[in-house]
Amino acid sequence: MQLGFVSAIFADLSLDEVLTFAAGEGFDCVEVLCWPPGGPDRKYGGVTHLDVSDFTPAMADDARALFDKHGVGPSALGYYSVPLSAAAEQAAAAVAHLYRVIDAAALLGLKTINSFIGANQHLSLEENLQRYAEVWPPIVRHAEERGVRIGIENCPMLYANTWPFGLNLARTPAIWRRMFEIIPSPALGLNYDPSHLRMQLIDPIAPIREFGSRIFHTHAKDMRIDPHCLNEVGSLALPMDRATAKLPGLGDINWGAWIGALGDAGYDGPVCIEVEDEAYTESLAARERSLRISRNVLRPLIAQ
């Protein structure tokens, strides 16, 4: 496995600066965020470390040279908008940019991109699955034709204005099974983040046994359930009213068991730290410290 981090935590740095930090701290890879320029459409969105809006072979050559210069590889290209959004303009823009991200990965010789399936929070599960069956097959075929895989992150995107369905269909093992029945392509899989399962009170390790072959990429983010808050608000409240995103090692997840289960399943890909711990986001120094803390927890479990 390779240890890296998601570039979103360094939205204020250039890709060269991100890779300089990664190399200096002994990271193997970075998931490079590729949102279109122009600002986010949600929290933690809108980060552009590689602009693929009009990506050319020459730009791909320049990017590869930058990765080679630092000795740090791209684990994947990341773009997490809402392709099934209730807002037609947002959905159309998300789908159009996904094609660009896939094409850029192919030009880079990179085999994986990461994204969300998306969801319309006003529709039922069955209605969202029907929309998925309409929208996603051509996207997946486009990826297949270019030798690129799509790893879908399992973040439910549950906020006060999206409760209870959220903005990302791919949130539970039961739904993953339906997704892969509808689109059985080997080019469609998971960007597996255990924190989003723990947030939903789901065992974050057990699904690896069944879905290990579908895991293309992983995020390392911890989650702490506050038992006092859970006792106060119950399981039907907004998940983040009873949970807090934390750095690996500062929450509830057993990272040795998680890495062990991935290895047992034959996974040998990237493990990318994703920092959304609000205790470590107030300054650049704090964000750098967050990655060092996370690295020190995970590196003993992942050979360099």
N, C-alpha and C positions, 0 to 999 in steps of 0.2 A: 504494500500500500504506500501511497505518497501523501505526505502531510502538507497542507496548504491552507489558504484562507480565501474568503470571498472579498473581492476588491471594494465592495460597497462601503466598508468602514473607512475608506480613504477617499471619499468623494472629492475632497479638496486637493488631492495630489494628482500629478500626471502619472501615466502608466510607467514611465521611466522611474519616477520616484517610488511608486509602489513596488516595482521589481527590485530596486536598490534596497529597500527595507527587507523584502522577502529574502534576498540573497544574504544580506548581512545577518539575519536571524536564523539562517539554516532551514528555511522552508523549501520544499521541493517544487511547489506549484502554486498558481493563483487562478481562481475562477474569475474571469475577466468580464465585468459588467458592460453591456452593449446597448443600453437604452438609446433611443434616438435623441439627439440634442433638442432642448426646448423645455426641460423641466419635468418633474415627476408627475405621475397621475395617482400616486399614493405614497404613504410613508415608506421610507427606505427605497423608493423607486427613483428613477431619473438619473442614475449614475452612468456616466459614459466614459469608460477608460479606453474603449476602442469604438470609434464611430464607423459603423458598417452601412450607413445610409447609402453610400455610393462606393462600395468597396471594390478595389481593383487588384489585379495580380501584383502590381508594383507596391501597393499598400500592404498586401499580404507579405511580400518579400521584406519590407521594412519592419513589419511587426515581428516576423520570425527572427530577423537580425537582432532586434531588441531583446527577445527572450534568450537567444543564444549568448548575447553579450553578458547577461546576468546569470546564466546557468539556471534559470527558473522557467519551467514550462507552463503553458496554459492548461489547466485541468479541463476547462470547458469554457464556452461562451455562455453568459447568463443574461436572460431577459424575461422579466416576470410581470407581464401585464395581464389583461383579462380578455382573452379571445372570445369568450362567450358572454361578455358583458351585456347587461340590459341597455346600456348606452350604445346605440348602433355605431356612432362615430368612434368611440373607444375600441369597440370590438373590431371594427374594420381596420383601424390603425394597428392594433395588436397583431392581427393575422398578417397584414402586409409586411410588418417589420419582422415577424418570425421567419418569413421566406428569406429576407435579407440576412438574418443571422445564420440560417442554415447555409446559404450560399457563401457567406464569409468563412464559416468553419471549413467548408469544402476547399476553399482557396488556401486556407492555412494548413490543410492536411490534418485537421483536427476532427476527431470522430464523434464528439459529444457536444450538444448544446443543452441548456437547462431552461425550463419555462414552467408556466402554470397552464392547466387545461382551461381555467376560467370558469365562471358560472354566472347565471342570471339569478340574483338572490330573490327575485319575485316569482320564480317558477319552482315547481316541484322537482324532486329527484328524477322522476321518469321523464319529465319534460326537458330537464337539463341533459339527460342522457340522449334523448332524441336529437337535441341541438348538437351535442358532441358527435353523434353519428353522421350528422350532415356536414359539420365544419371541419373536423379533424382528419378524415381519411385523405383528402388531397394534400394536406400539410405533411402527413406521414409519408405519403408516396413521394413527395418532393424530396424529403430527407433520404428515403431509401435510394432514390436514383442518384444521389450525390454521396452515398456511403457515410451518411451522418445519422447518429442516433439522438433521440430526444428524451432527456431525463425529466420527468414531471415531478416537481416538488410537491410534497403532501401537506403544505400549509393551507388551512381552511380559510384564511383571511376573514376572520370573524371580528367585526366591529359593531358598535352600537347601531349603525345604520345598515348593517348587512346581516344582522342576527335574524333568524337562526341558521340560514343556509350558507352564508358566506359567499366569497367570490372565487372559490376554487373547488371544483367538483371532486378532485382527487384527494380526499381527506381521510379515508378509512380503507382497511383491507377489503371489506365487503364491496365497496365501490370500485376498488382496483380490479377485482375479479370481473365485474361488469364491463369496465373499460377495456380490459384485455380480451374479453369475449367478443366485444363489438369490433375492436381493431386488434387482431392477434399478431400484428407485424412485430418481428424481432427488433425493429428500429424504434419501438415505443417502449419506454421503461420508466424507472423511477430515479429521481434525485432524492434519496432517502434521508429525511431529517427526523431523528428520534424525538426531538423536543415537541413537535406538533402532535405526536401521538400521546406523549405524557401529559400535555396540556389538556387533551380530551379524556384523560384517565384511562387510556389504552396502554397496555404493555408495549414499550418501545422496542423490545428485542424479539418477542415471539414471532412477529410477522416475517422476520428474515428467513426463517426456515422454509416458508412457502414461496416467498417472493425473491429469494436471493438471486436467481438467474435474471431477474428483471431490474436489478439494481445496477445502474450505470455510473452513478456518482453519489457521494454522500455529503451532507452538511453536519458539522459537529457544533451543535448548540444545545445547552442544557436548559432544563425547566424545573422550577421549584413550585410545588403545590403547597400553598399555605393552609394547613389543616384548620386553623382558626377561621380563616375566611370561608373555606369550604363548608364548615359547620354553620356559618352564619348565612351564606347566600345559597348554598346547595349546588347541585350539579347542573341545574337548568339556567343558572346565571351565565353571563358572558364569561368565557373561560379565563380571560385575563383579569377578571375581577377576583379570581381565586388562585392565580398563578403568575409567576414572574420569569421572564427569560433571563438566563444566567450564563456565565462562561462555563465551559466544560470543567467539571470538578466542583462547581459551586452550587449545583442543583441536585436533583434526585436520581439522575441516570447513572447506572453502573457502567462506566466507560470500558473497563476491562472485559465485562461480559458482552458489551455491544461489539467491540472490535473482535472478540473471540467468535461471536456468532457470524459476523461477516466473513471471517476467515474460514470457518467451517462450511459456509455456503459457497466458497470458492471465489469470493470477491477479493480483488487485488488492485483496486483503483484508488482514486483520490478520496481523501478525508479532508474536507475544507472547513475550517473554523468560520462560523458566521456570528459576528458580534452584534447582538441587539440588547445587551445588558446595559441598562440606563445608568448604572453606577460607574460605567467606564466610557462614556461618550462625550464628556464635557470639554475635552481638549484633545489635541493631537497626541500629546504625551500619554494621556490616559488610554487612548485607543491603541497606541503602540504597546503600552503595558498590558492591555487586555489580551493581545495576541501572544505576548511572551508568557503570561500566566497559562493561557490555553495550550500553548506549545509544550510547556513544561509538564502539563498533565498528560498530554497525548503522545509526546515523542517516545517515552519509554515503552509504549505499546505498539509503536510503528517503527520498524527498523529503517535506518537511513541508508 
